[in-house]
Amino acid sequence: MIQQNNPDVDMFRCLTVKQPFADALITPAYTDANGVTFGEKSIELRSRPLKYRGDVLICSSQKGVGHTERNGITVGVAELYDIKPVEQFTEKDWMCTRVSRENWQSIKKGWGWLFRNPRPVVELPIKGKFGLWWMAAPKDSIIEYPRAVQLDADAWYKIMAKNYDKLAFPLPPKK
């Protein structure tokens, strides 16, 4: 996200990706020894390189393979940290693209856009565009989902006891 002159708007660089690949880009798969998180898919193949580096709002296209309820929405934010020509791809790089092994040799030209630190966002309807594009969103409307909530046993019990009438199962006795 970048700041601009209108205080009621947030500006985002966006990339539209077909499903199920959009979700794979923002679904955390592992964290390396340096604490950097990578998605189930961490390299997106594109026909052109670009100079931009930074956070990108990943949007799913209107048409995808299955997952119809997940099409045409914002799905997450990931950091675009590097670009690499496909001619320099290693086997590990190809595995990060989700391209089937039998198709690796047929892809002779193009660029891998390398992503890390994926964060899912609250889904909003969106009409995507080709390439990397700008989107103006109402201030604070793109909201990341919480990564984890940690409660100790007493805090959990207080929350559950407060909502006891709404629970569909009996509350265990407090120890």
C-alpha positions in Angstrom: 0.0 0.0 0.0 1.2 3.5 -0.7 0.1 6.8 0.7 -1.4 9.4 -1.7 -3.1 12.8 -1.4 -6.7 11.6 -0.6 -6.9 10.7 3.1 -10.0 8.6 2.6 -8.3 6.2 0.1 -5.6 3.6 0.3 -3.7 2.8 -2.9 -2.6 -0.8 -3.7 -0.5 -2.4 -6.4 -2.6 -5.4 -7.5 -2.1 -8.6 -9.5 -5.0 -10.7 -10.8 -4.3 -14.5 -10.7 -6.6 -17.4 -11.7 -7.8 -19.8 -9.0 -6.6 -22.1 -7.5 -3.3 -20.3 -7.9 -4.4 -17.1 -6.3 -5.1 -18.9 -3.0 -1.9 -20.9 -3.3 0.1 -17.6 -3.5 -1.3 -16.4 -0.2 -1.6 -19.7 1.8 1.5 -20.0 4.0 3.4 -23.2 3.4 6.6 -22.9 5.4 8.9 -20.5 7.2 12.7 -20.6 6.5 15.5 -20.4 9.0 15.5 -16.6 8.7 11.8 -16.4 9.7 10.6 -15.6 6.1 7.3 -17.2 5.2 6.6 -18.6 1.7 3.3 -19.6 0.2 2.3 -22.9 -1.3 3.1 -21.2 -4.6 5.8 -18.6 -4.3 6.7 -17.9 -7.9 4.2 -16.5 -10.4 5.1 -16.9 -14.1 4.6 -13.7 -16.2 5.7 -12.6 -19.7 7.4 -9.4 -18.5 9.8 -8.3 -15.8 9.2 -5.2 -13.7 11.1 -2.9 -11.4 8.5 -2.7 -8.6 9.3 -4.5 -5.3 7.0 -4.5 -2.4 3.6 -5.6 -1.2 1.1 -6.7 -3.9 -2.7 -7.3 -3.3 -3.5 -10.6 -4.9 -6.9 -10.8 -6.5 -8.6 -13.8 -8.0 -9.9 -13.5 -11.6 -13.6 -13.7 -12.4 -12.9 -17.0 -14.2 -10.8 -19.7 -12.7 -10.6 -23.5 -12.5 -13.3 -24.4 -10.0 -13.5 -22.6 -6.7 -16.3 -20.4 -8.1 -17.0 -18.9 -4.6 -13.3 -17.7 -4.5 -13.3 -16.0 -7.9 -13.5 -12.3 -8.4 -12.3 -11.3 -4.9 -9.3 -10.0 -3.0 -7.5 -13.0 -1.4 -4.3 -11.6 0.2 -1.2 -9.6 0.2 2.3 -10.9 -0.5 5.7 -9.2 -0.9 7.1 -9.3 -4.4 10.8 -9.4 -3.6 12.6 -10.4 -6.8 12.2 -11.3 -10.5 14.0 -14.1 -12.2 14.2 -15.2 -15.9 12.8 -18.8 -16.4 16.1 -19.7 -18.2 17.7 -19.5 -14.7 15.2 -21.6 -12.9 16.4 -24.5 -10.7 14.3 -27.6 -10.0 13.2 -26.0 -6.7 12.1 -22.8 -8.5 9.9 -24.8 -10.9 8.4 -26.6 -8.0 7.4 -23.3 -6.5 5.4 -22.4 -9.7 2.9 -25.2 -9.4 3.5 -25.9 -13.2 3.4 -29.6 -13.8 6.9 -31.3 -14.2 6.1 -32.4 -17.8 5.5 -28.8 -18.8 8.8 -27.4 -17.5 10.7 -27.9 -20.7 8.0 -26.3 -22.9 8.4 -22.9 -21.1 11.4 -21.3 -22.7 10.6 -17.6 -22.2 9.2 -15.6 -19.3 9.9 -14.3 -15.9 9.3 -15.6 -12.4 7.9 -13.1 -10.0 9.1 -14.3 -6.5 6.7 -13.7 -3.6 7.2 -14.2 0.2 5.4 -13.2 3.4 1.8 -14.0 2.3 -1.1 -12.7 4.4 -4.7 -13.5 3.7 -7.1 -10.6 3.7 -10.9 -10.3 4.2 -12.4 -11.0 0.8 -14.0 -8.2 -1.1 -15.5 -8.4 -4.6 -13.1 -7.1 -7.3 -12.9 -6.9 -11.0 -9.3 -7.7 -11.9 -7.1 -6.3 -14.7 -4.1 -7.6 -16.7 -0.5 -7.1 -15.3 0.3 -5.1 -12.2 -2.3 -2.5 -11.7 -3.3 0.2 -9.2 -6.4 0.0 -7.1 -7.9 2.8 -4.9 -9.7 1.3 -1.9 -11.7 3.1 0.8 -9.5 3.8 3.8 -8.8 0.7 5.9 -11.1 -1.6 3.8 -8.4 -4.1 3.0 -8.0 -6.0 6.3 -5.5 -8.8 7.0 -6.9 -11.8 8.8 -5.4 -12.3 12.2 -2.5 -14.8 12.0 -3.0 -16.4 15.5 -4.8 -15.7 18.7 -3.2 -17.1 21.8 -5.2 -17.4 25.0 -4.2 -18.9 28.3 -6.7 -21.4 29.9 -8.3 -18.8 32.1 -8.9 -16.3 29.3 -10.4 -19.1 27.1 -12.7 -20.2 29.9 -13.9 -16.6 30.6 -14.8 -16.2 26.9 -16.5 -19.5 26.7 -18.4 -19.0 30.0 -19.6 -15.6 28.8 -21.0 -17.2 25.6 -22.3 -20.4 27.3 -25.9 -19.9 26.1 -24.7 -19.7 22.5 -22.6 -22.9 22.7 -23.9 -26.1 21.0 -21.9 -28.3 23.4 -21.6 -28.5 27.2 -18.8 -26.5 28.8 -16.3 -28.8 30.7 -15.9 -28.1 34.4 -13.1 -25.6 35.2 -10.1 -27.3 36.9 
